[in-house]
Structures are given as structure tokens and as C-alpha cells.
Amino acid sequence: MTYCGHCGEGVDARDHSRCAELLQMEPPRFCAECRRRMVVQVVPRGWSARCVEHGEVRG
């Protein structure tokens, strides 16, 4: 199953169009693969989000 990076719910659970809009402006808070809360760091030039199981995503 794939999860929403903003709210952590399953992508099939409900409409995530608002979550998609928010993810364009801010980093994901949940891992899309396992739903774990990610460690997020925001810096002036971007952000990074790290999942313990699946590694790091940058933006």
C-alpha cells in the first residue's frame, strides 16, 4: 500500500488533492512506503526528509 506524504493515510482512503497542494509548498511528513513519521529538516535552500527504513528524500 502507498501512503500520503502529508497526512499519512492510505492513498485509496480518501481524496488527497488538498494534501497534494500542500506537498508542493512543504516537505512530506510521512514515508509513502511505510507510513512512518520522517525526520524533516528545512534549510534556506530546500529540505530533506529521512525515513529510518527507506532513506532520504530531498527537495
C-alpha positions in Angstrom: 0.0 0.0 0.0 1.1 3.5 -0.7 0.6 6.3 1.9 0.1 10.1 1.6 3.2 12.0 2.5 1.2 14.8 4.1 -1.4 13.1 6.3 -0.1 9.5 6.4 -3.4 7.9 5.4 -3.6 5.4 2.5 -3.9 7.0 -0.9 -7.1 5.0 -1.5 -8.7 6.1 1.8 -10.0 9.4 0.6 -9.4 12.4 -1.8 -5.8 13.7 -1.2 -6.0 16.7 -3.6 -5.6 19.2 -0.8 -2.6 17.1 0.6 -1.0 17.3 -2.9 -1.3 21.1 -2.9 0.3 21.3 0.5 3.1 19.0 -0.5 4.1 21.4 -3.3 4.9 24.0 -0.6 6.3 21.9 2.2 8.2 18.6 2.7 6.4 15.3 3.3 5.9 14.3 6.9 5.2 10.6 6.4 7.0 7.9 4.4 5.0 7.0 1.3 6.1 3.3 1.6 5.7 2.5 5.3 3.7 5.4 6.9 6.4 6.2 9.5 6.9 9.7 10.6 10.0 11.1 8.9 12.7 13.3 10.4 12.4 16.6 8.4 14.9 19.4 8.2 14.2 22.6 6.4 17.1 24.8 5.3 17.1 28.1 3.2 18.0 26.2 0.0 15.5 23.3 0.4 14.6 20.4 2.7 15.4 16.8 3.5 13.1 14.1 5.0 14.5 10.8 6.3 12.8 7.6 6.9 14.5 5.0 9.2 13.6 2.2 6.8 13.6 3.8 3.3 16.3 6.5 3.4 16.3 10.2 2.5 14.3 12.3 0.1 15.4 15.9 -0.8 13.6 18.8 -2.3 
